[in-house]
Amino acid sequence: MKASQFFVSTLKEAPADAEIVSHKLMMRAGLIKRLGAGIYNYMPMGLRVIRKVEAVIREEMNRAGAIELLMPVVQPAELWQETGRFDKMGPELLRVKDRHQRDFIIQPTSEEAVTDIARQELRSYKQLPKNFYHIQTKFRDERRPRFGIMRGREFTMKDAYSFDRDEESAGRSYDAMFKAYIAIFDRLGLQYRAVAADTGAIGGDRSHEFQVIADTGEDAIVYCPNSDYAANIELAEALPLLTERGTAAEPLTKTPTPGKATCADVAELLGLPLQRTVKSLVVATDDLDEAGKVKKTTVWLLMVRGDHELNEVKASKIEGLKDGFRFATVAEIDAHFGCKPGYLGPIGLKQPVKVVVDRTVANMAGFVCGANDEDFHYTGANWGRDLPEPDVVADIRNVMEGDPSPDGKGPLAIQRGIEVGHVFYLGTKYSKAMNATYLDEKGKPQFMEMGCYGIGVTRLLGAAIEQNHDERGIIWPDAMAPFRVVLCPIGMDRSEAVRVEAGRLYQALQAQGVDVLLDDRGERPGAMFADWELIGVPHRVVISDRGLKEGKLEYQGRRDAQATSVALAEIDVFLKDKLGV
């Protein structure tokens, strides 16, 4: 490709609405152009990157035995009504009607469509296993689209769906996809972690997220530097920090704490470590009658150590909270505790509540908690002596940096990540809802076991940039770059020698299958270099009249601090080595 025949459109400054680094650099480098809120045109330079990513994904998915098809963006509502998602999903699901007033959706994912294919086509155990995938446009009507393509409304994903006869076979399909994902992200040249993830309402114990490591990531990744343990913050197990409960060594005392409504303020006032305090959070669950009206409300007191934070995902796994909970109202808190938030605790309740405590709190002795009286806290509180043992003891907190790893291999560390892929064991959730069965060896119908596997194709671009950039612009990994090599001839229109060598090298690289671009626009060297540093092409070769007279060309990798002079007679071998061709 020659730059004069391509479309290069760069900006000195990012638009005012660009928020994070990837958004700013993609706009400045001319990869995307905003069309509407959360909707972008992918310009030629950006589309080349997408196609590179898609090619790697296709090769590895095909190698893993998956079969590509293409399911439509617009899908009949009837399929989604079968699974209940048409009504259950919120406004993120874009619902539309055609001219006959029939309901359709703009698909954010394709479980229903692919299950419909499977129930029609996969009739016998002899046809299993099968794994279908597609790379398709998605739409989620985000309330507040932001961060460019990282949280846009329209995006591209690779979805794969496996169909198996039993859990054992489904496990093998899952493992094959996990291995394929590792190959994909390795080839794309990204630093990432595969972390155990929460399976949510679907249940099961097989779910992994693939997180690109980036300081700007929205997700917290917990890992042990000394082992393979890794999980997202929602799932990471928090071991009890006290192995056994101490003995009661001080009396229960109602202590004045005027105006001190937080654990940190109370600890400072009393001159105690924050770790001696206990934080109380009040939630409620509602039992509904057939008409959907509340017939009974249960109030719960969740307790974590003062320096810890409640993990709502873990709390939602507690029996009684599994069907969902909400934070209690002021009226409910007053009715059960007789006090406003900030001074709440488990001692002296007006009405009974269900008490759930974190495992560390269960082993605390002589702790500080609210006294259910404004401006007062109890010190020296002890389980069994001053208040009943808790109803439930469970892991309900977020882990912290330095906590012991569940595998016993050392302390945990936390870093930020951007989720770009997810492998998930679905089981029979969709096959049962849509009656997707196959006939086993005895001719009896059985529900298919399913797995789903997603990769955010366009999201990968943003994640790669968040991980790979500097003050000059993007630094693409070779496999994702719009062009691997850019040739920058200086004064090509004035020097026959420069024009000839640029053309020779351009043709030589093309013959080797290298994705090379020749910048023949006649730009000044500074402007030319700035464009390609901003766009992030990994390898640059400068051809100048002065260099040719000295028998040299100039090479600089995008991450290199300085250029390297290479003898003209050695440049072909030098580039072959650099590019691995």
C-alpha positions in Angstrom: 0.0 0.0 0.0 1.2 3.5 -0.8 0.1 6.3 1.5 -1.0 8.5 -1.4 -3.5 5.8 -2.4 -4.7 5.2 1.2 -6.6 7.4 3.6 -4.5 9.0 6.4 -6.2 11.5 8.6 -4.6 12.5 11.9 -5.3 15.2 14.4 -3.0 17.3 16.6 -5.5 17.4 19.4 -8.2 14.9 20.5 -11.9 16.1 20.5 -13.1 17.5 23.8 -15.4 14.6 24.5 -12.6 12.0 24.3 -12.0 10.7 27.9 -9.4 8.0 28.2 -6.1 7.4 26.4 -7.4 4.8 23.9 -10.4 7.1 22.9 -8.2 10.1 22.4 -5.5 8.2 20.4 -8.0 6.4 18.2 -9.6 9.7 17.3 -6.3 11.5 16.8 -4.9 8.6 14.7 -7.9 8.6 12.5 -9.0 5.0 13.4 -12.5 6.0 14.3 -14.9 8.9 13.7 -17.9 9.6 16.0 -21.3 9.2 14.3 -23.5 9.3 17.4 -23.5 8.6 21.1 -21.6 5.4 21.5 -21.6 4.8 17.7 -18.5 5.1 15.5 -17.4 4.9 11.9 -14.4 2.6 11.7 -12.1 4.4 9.3 -9.8 2.5 6.9 -6.8 2.6 9.3 -9.0 1.3 12.2 -10.7 -1.3 10.0 -7.3 -2.8 9.1 -6.6 -3.4 12.7 -10.0 -5.1 13.2 -9.4 -7.3 10.2 -6.0 -8.3 11.7 -7.6 -9.3 15.0 -10.4 -11.2 13.2 -7.9 -13.1 11.2 -6.1 -14.4 14.3 -9.4 -15.3 16.0 -10.6 -17.2 12.9 -7.4 -19.2 12.5 -7.4 -20.3 16.2 -11.1 -20.9 16.4 -10.9 -23.0 13.2 -7.9 -24.8 14.5 -9.8 -25.7 17.7 -12.6 -27.3 15.6 -15.2 -24.5 15.8 -17.3 -23.9 12.7 -18.1 -20.4 11.5 -21.6 -19.2 10.5 -23.3 -15.9 10.7 -26.4 -15.1 12.7 -28.4 -11.9 12.0 -28.2 -8.7 14.0 -32.0 -8.4 14.0 -33.7 -11.3 15.6 -37.4 -12.2 16.2 -38.6 -11.5 19.7 -40.3 -14.9 19.9 -37.0 -16.6 20.5 -36.1 -14.2 23.3 -39.6 -14.7 24.8 -39.0 -18.4 24.9 -36.1 -17.9 27.3 -37.8 -15.0 29.1 -35.0 -12.5 28.3 -37.2 -10.3 26.2 -39.0 -9.2 29.3 -36.2 -9.7 31.9 -33.5 -7.7 30.1 -33.5 -4.0 30.8 -33.4 -1.1 28.4 -30.0 -2.2 27.2 -31.9 -4.6 24.9 -33.1 -2.5 21.9 -36.6 -3.6 21.0 -38.1 -2.6 17.6 -41.2 -3.3 15.6 -41.5 -4.0 11.9 -44.2 -2.6 9.6 -46.5 -5.3 10.7 -46.0 -4.4 14.3 -44.2 -7.6 15.0 -41.5 -7.4 17.8 -37.8 -7.8 17.0 -34.6 -7.1 18.9 -31.2 -5.8 17.9 -29.1 -8.6 19.3 -26.5 -8.0 22.0 -25.7 -11.7 22.0 -27.0 -14.8 20.2 -27.7 -17.7 22.6 -31.3 -17.9 21.4 -30.5 -17.8 17.7 -27.9 -20.5 17.9 -30.0 -22.7 20.2 -32.7 -22.5 17.6 -30.3 -23.7 15.0 -29.1 -26.5 17.2 -32.6 -27.8 18.1 -33.5 -28.0 14.4 -30.2 -29.4 13.1 -28.5 -31.5 15.8 -30.9 -34.4 16.3 -28.6 -37.3 17.3 -25.7 -37.9 19.7 -23.8 -38.8 16.6 -23.7 -35.1 15.5 -22.3 -34.0 18.8 -20.1 -32.2 19.9 -20.5 -29.1 17.7 -19.2 -25.6 18.2 -20.6 -22.8 16.1 -19.1 -19.3 16.1 -19.6 -16.0 14.3 -18.1 -12.5 14.3 -20.9 -10.1 14.2 -22.1 -6.6 15.1 -23.8 -6.2 18.5 -25.8 -3.4 20.0 -26.4 -2.6 23.7 -28.3 0.5 24.5 -26.0 1.8 27.2 -27.5 4.5 29.3 -24.2 6.5 29.3 -21.9 5.3 26.5 -18.4 6.5 27.2 -14.7 5.7 26.7 -15.0 5.5 22.9 -15.3 1.9 21.7 -14.6 0.6 25.2 -18.1 1.3 26.3 -19.9 2.0 23.1 -23.4 1.0 22.1 -22.5 -0.7 18.8 -19.5 -3.1 18.8 -18.2 -6.3 17.2 -17.8 -9.6 19.0 -16.8 -13.1 18.3 -19.4 -15.4 19.9 -19.0 -19.2 20.0 -21.5 -21.7 21.4 -20.7 -25.4 22.1 -23.2 -28.2 22.2 -22.4 -31.4 23.9 -24.2 -34.6 25.1 -23.1 -34.5 28.8 -21.0 -32.5 31.3 -17.9 -34.4 30.7 -18.0 -33.7 27.0 -18.9 -30.0 27.7 -15.8 -29.8 29.9 -13.6 -30.9 27.0 -15.2 -28.3 24.8 -14.6 -25.7 27.5 -11.0 -26.7 27.8 -10.5 -26.5 24.0 -11.9 -23.0 23.9 -9.7 -21.9 26.9 -6.6 -23.2 25.1 -7.7 -21.4 21.9 -8.1 -18.1 23.8 -4.6 -18.4 25.2 -3.3 -18.9 21.7 -5.3 -15.9 20.4 -4.1 -13.5 23.0 -0.6 -14.8 22.9 -0.5 -14.2 19.1 -2.0 -10.7 19.5 1.0 -9.8 21.7 -1.0 -8.7 24.7 -0.1 -8.9 28.4 -3.2 -10.6 29.9 -4.4 -12.9 32.6 -7.1 -15.6 32.6 -8.9 -15.2 35.8 -11.6 -17.3 37.5 -14.9 -15.4 37.3 -18.3 -15.4 39.0 -20.9 -17.5 37.1 -23.8 -15.3 38.3 -27.4 -16.5 38.3 -26.6 -19.3 35.8 -24.6 -21.2 38.4 -21.9 -23.8 37.7 -18.3 -23.6 38.5 -16.6 -22.9 35.1 -16.2 -19.4 34.1 -13.0 -17.5 33.2 -12.4 -13.9 32.1 -9.5 -12.9 29.9 -8.2 -9.6 31.2 -5.8 -7.3 29.4 -3.6 -5.7 32.0 -3.9 -1.9 32.1 -3.8 0.7 34.8 -7.0 2.2 33.4 -8.9 -1.1 33.5 -12.4 -1.1 35.1 -11.9 -4.5 36.7 -9.7 -5.5 39.7 -7.8 -8.7 39.1 -6.5 -10.6 42.2 -3.6 -12.9 41.7 -0.7 -14.6 43.5 2.7 -13.7 42.1 4.1 -17.0 43.3 1.5 -19.3 41.7 -1.1 -19.6 39.0 -4.0 -18.4 41.2 -6.0 -15.6 39.6 -9.6 -14.4 40.0 -11.6 -11.3 39.6 -12.4 -9.3 42.7 -16.0 -10.6 42.7 -14.9 -14.2 43.0 -11.5 -14.1 44.8 -11.7 -16.0 48.1 -10.9 -14.0 51.2 -9.5 -16.3 53.8 -10.2 -15.4 57.5 -7.4 -13.2 58.8 -7.8 -14.6 62.3 -7.5 -18.4 62.6 -9.3 -18.6 65.9 -11.4 -16.3 68.2 -9.6 -14.7 71.1 -10.9 -14.7 74.6 -13.0 -11.8 76.0 -10.5 -9.6 77.8 -12.5 -6.4 78.4 -16.0 -5.5 79.5 -18.7 -4.4 77.1 -18.8 -0.6 77.3 -21.1 1.9 75.7 -18.7 4.6 74.7 -19.6 8.2 73.5 -18.5 8.8 69.9 -20.2 12.2 69.1 -20.4 12.9 65.4 -18.3 9.9 64.5 -20.4 7.8 62.1 -17.6 6.0 60.2 -15.4 3.2 61.4 -12.3 5.3 60.5 -13.5 8.3 62.6 -14.5 6.1 65.5 -11.1 4.3 65.5 -9.2 7.6 65.4 -11.3 9.0 68.3 -10.7 5.9 70.4 -7.1 5.6 69.5 -7.6 2.0 68.2 -6.6 0.3 65.0 -9.3 0.4 62.3 -9.0 -3.4 62.3 -10.7 -3.5 65.8 -13.9 -2.0 64.4 -16.8 -3.8 62.6 -18.9 -2.2 59.8 -22.6 -2.8 59.7 -24.6 -2.8 56.5 -28.4 -3.4 56.4 -30.2 -5.0 53.5 -33.7 -6.4 52.9 -35.4 -9.1 51.0 -39.0 -9.2 49.9 -41.2 -12.2 49.5 -43.9 -11.5 46.9 -47.3 -13.0 46.4 -48.8 -14.2 43.1 -49.9 -10.7 42.3 -46.3 -9.4 42.8 -47.1 -7.6 46.0 -44.8 -7.8 49.0 -46.2 -10.1 51.6 -43.1 -10.3 53.9 -39.9 -8.4 54.3 -36.8 -9.8 56.0 -34.1 -7.4 57.2 -30.5 -8.6 57.2 -27.4 -7.2 59.0 -24.2 -7.9 57.1 -21.0 -7.3 59.0 -17.4 -6.9 57.8 -14.3 -5.6 59.5 -13.9 -1.8 59.5 -11.1 -1.8 56.9 -12.9 -4.2 54.6 -15.6 -3.7 51.9 -18.7 -5.8 51.3 -18.7 -8.0 48.2 -22.3 -8.0 47.0 -21.7 -10.9 44.6 -20.5 -13.1 47.4 -23.4 -11.9 49.6 -25.8 -12.9 46.9 -24.8 -16.5 47.3 -26.0 -16.7 50.9 -29.2 -18.7 51.3 -32.0 -16.3 51.5 -30.2 -13.6 49.5 -29.9 -15.6 46.3 -33.0 -14.2 44.8 -31.8 -10.7 45.2 -31.6 -8.1 47.9 -31.8 -4.4 48.3 -30.4 -1.9 50.8 -33.0 -1.3 53.6 -35.0 1.9 53.7 -34.6 4.4 56.5 -38.0 3.4 57.9 -36.9 -0.3 58.0 -33.7 0.6 59.7 -35.5 2.7 62.3 -38.0 -0.1 62.9 -35.3 -2.7 63.6 -32.5 -0.7 65.0 -34.1 2.5 66.4 -31.3 4.5 65.1 -30.0 6.2 61.9 -27.1 4.7 59.9 -23.6 5.3 61.2 -24.3 3.9 64.7 -25.9 0.5 63.8 -24.9 -2.7 65.4 -26.0 -6.2 66.4 -26.6 -5.4 70.1 -29.9 -4.2 71.5 -32.1 -4.6 68.4 -35.8 -3.5 68.5 -36.8 -6.3 66.2 -34.9 -9.5 65.2 -32.8 -9.4 62.0 -30.7 -12.1 60.2 -27.0 -11.6 61.1 -24.4 -12.6 58.5 -20.8 -11.9 59.3 -17.6 -12.3 57.4 -15.3 -15.1 58.4 -12.7 -12.7 59.9 -15.4 -10.9 61.9 -16.6 -14.2 63.3 -13.2 -14.7 65.0 -12.9 -11.2 66.3 -12.9 -10.5 70.1 -13.3 -7.2 71.9 -14.4 -5.4 68.8 -16.1 -2.0 68.3 -19.6 -1.8 66.8 -22.5 0.6 66.7 -24.7 0.8 69.8 -27.9 1.6 68.0 -27.9 4.9 69.7 -26.8 8.1 67.9 -23.3 9.2 69.0 -22.5 5.9 70.8 -20.6 2.8 70.0 -19.9 -0.4 72.0 -16.3 -1.3 72.8 -15.2 -4.7 74.0 -18.0 -6.6 72.2 -17.7 -10.4 72.1 -19.7 -13.1 70.4 -21.5 -15.4 72.7 -21.0 -13.2 75.8 -22.6 -9.9 74.7 -24.6 -11.0 71.7 -25.7 -14.3 70.1 -23.5 -16.1 67.6 -24.3 -15.0 64.1 -26.9 -16.7 61.9 -24.4 -17.2 59.1 -20.6 -17.0 58.8 -19.4 -16.7 55.2 -16.8 -15.0 52.9 -18.6 -11.8 52.1 -15.8 -9.3 51.7 -13.4 -8.1 49.0 -9.9 -9.3 49.3 -7.1 -6.8 49.9 -3.6 -6.5 48.7 -1.4 -8.7 51.0 -4.2 -11.1 52.0 -3.1 -14.7 52.0 -3.6 -16.6 48.7 -6.2 -19.4 48.9 -3.7 -21.8 47.5 -1.2 -21.1 50.4 1.5 -19.9 48.0 2.0 -16.4 49.5 0.3 -13.0 49.6 -2.2 -11.8 47.0 -1.6 -8.8 44.7 -4.2 -6.7 42.8 -3.9 -5.1 39.4 -6.3 -3.5 37.0 -7.6 -5.2 33.9 -9.9 -4.8 30.9 -12.1 -7.7 30.1 -11.7 -8.7 26.5 -12.9 -12.4 26.6 -15.0 -14.7 28.6 -15.5 -18.5 28.5 -18.5 -19.8 30.3 -20.2 -23.1 30.9 -23.9 -22.6 30.4 -25.2 -26.1 31.1 -28.8 -26.6 30.0 -30.1 -23.1 30.8 -31.0 -22.3 27.2 -31.5 -25.9 25.9 -34.2 -26.5 28.5 -35.9 -23.1 27.9 -36.0 -23.8 24.2 -36.4 -27.6 24.3 -33.1 -28.2 22.4 -32.7 -32.0 22.7 -30.9 -34.8 20.9 -31.6 -38.5 20.9 -29.1 -40.6 22.8 -28.0 -44.2 22.0 -31.3 -45.5 23.4 -33.4 -43.1 21.3 -34.3 -41.0 24.4 -34.3 -37.2 24.2 -31.7 -35.5 26.3 -31.0 -31.8 26.7 -27.8 -30.5 25.2 -25.1 -29.2 27.4 -23.9 -25.7 26.3 -21.0 -23.4 26.7 -20.5 -19.9 25.4 -17.3 -18.1 24.5 -17.0 -14.4 23.7 -14.2 -12.1 22.5 -14.8 -8.3 22.2 -13.1 -7.7 18.8 -13.5 -3.9 18.7 -12.9 -3.7 22.5 -9.6 -5.4 22.0 -8.4 -2.3 20.0 -9.1 0.0 23.0 -7.6 -2.4 25.5 -4.4 -2.9 23.4 -3.9 0.9 23.2 -4.5 1.3 27.0 -1.7 -1.2 27.5 0.6 0.0 24.7 1.1 3.7 24.3 3.4 6.6 25.1 3.4 10.4 24.8 3.8 10.1 21.0 0.9 7.8 20.4 -0.1 4.2 19.9 2.3 1.3 20.1 0.7 -1.6 18.3 1.8 -5.2 18.8 3.0 -6.5 15.4 0.0 -8.8 14.9 -2.5 -6.0 15.4 -0.9 -3.1 13.6 -2.6 -1.6 10.5 0.8 -1.9 8.8 3.9 -3.7 10.2 6.4 -1.5 8.4 6.3 2.0 7.1 9.0 3.2 4.7 9.7 6.9 5.0 11.6 8.3 2.0 12.9 11.8 2.6 12.9 14.0 -0.5 11.6 11.2 -2.7 10.4 13.7 -5.3 13.9 15.3 -5.5 16.2 12.3 -5.3 16.2 9.5 -7.9 18.4 7.4 -5.6 15.8 7.7 -2.7 12.9 6.9 -5.0 14.7 3.8 -6.5 15.7 2.3 -3.1 12.3 3.0 -1.5 10.7 1.2 -4.4 13.1 -1.7 -4.3 12.7 -2.2 -0.5 8.9 -1.8 -0.8 8.7 -4.5 -3.5 11.0 -6.8 -1.6 9.0 -6.6 1.6 5.7 -7.1 -0.3 7.2 -10.2 -2.0 8.0 -11.6 1.5 4.3 -11.1 2.6 5.1 -8.2 4.9 2.3 -5.7 5.3 4.3 -2.6 4.3 3.2 1.0 3.6 5.3 3.4 1.5 4.7 7.0 2.6 5.0 8.8 -0.8 3.0 11.8 0.3 6.0 14.2 0.2 5.5 15.3 3.8 8.3 16.9 5.8 10.2 14.4 7.9 8.9 15.7 11.2 5.3 15.5 10.2 5.8 12.2 8.5 7.4 10.6 11.6 4.8 12.1 13.9 2.0 10.6 11.9 3.4 7.1 12.1 4.3 7.3 15.7 0.8 8.5 16.5 -0.7 5.7 14.4 1.7 3.2 16.0 3.3 1.3 13.2 5.8 -1.0 14.9 8.7 -0.7 12.4 10.0 2.3 10.5 12.7 2.6 7.9 14.0 6.0 6.8 15.6 6.4 3.3 17.4 9.6 2.8 19.9 11.0 0.2 22.5 11.6 2.9 22.2 8.1 4.2 22.4 6.5 0.8 25.6 8.4 0.1 27.0 6.9 3.3 25.6 3.5 2.3 23.2 3.4 5.2 19.5 3.3 6.0 17.9 4.2 9.3 15.7 1.7 11.3 13.7 2.5 14.4 11.3 0.2 16.2 8.3 2.0 17.8 9.5 1.2 21.3 13.1 2.2 20.5 14.5 5.3 22.1 16.9 5.9 19.2 17.2 5.0 15.5 19.8 2.4 14.3 21.9 2.9 11.2 21.9 -0.2 9.0 24.2 -0.8 6.1 22.3 -0.7 2.8 23.7 -4.1 1.8 22.4 -5.6 5.1 19.0 -4.0 5.4 17.1 -7.0 3.8 18.6 -9.5 6.2 18.2 -7.1 9.1 14.5 -6.6 8.5 13.9 -10.3 8.0 15.4 -10.9 11.4 13.3 -8.1 13.0 10.1 -9.2 11.4 10.6 -13.0 11.7 10.0 -13.6 8.0 
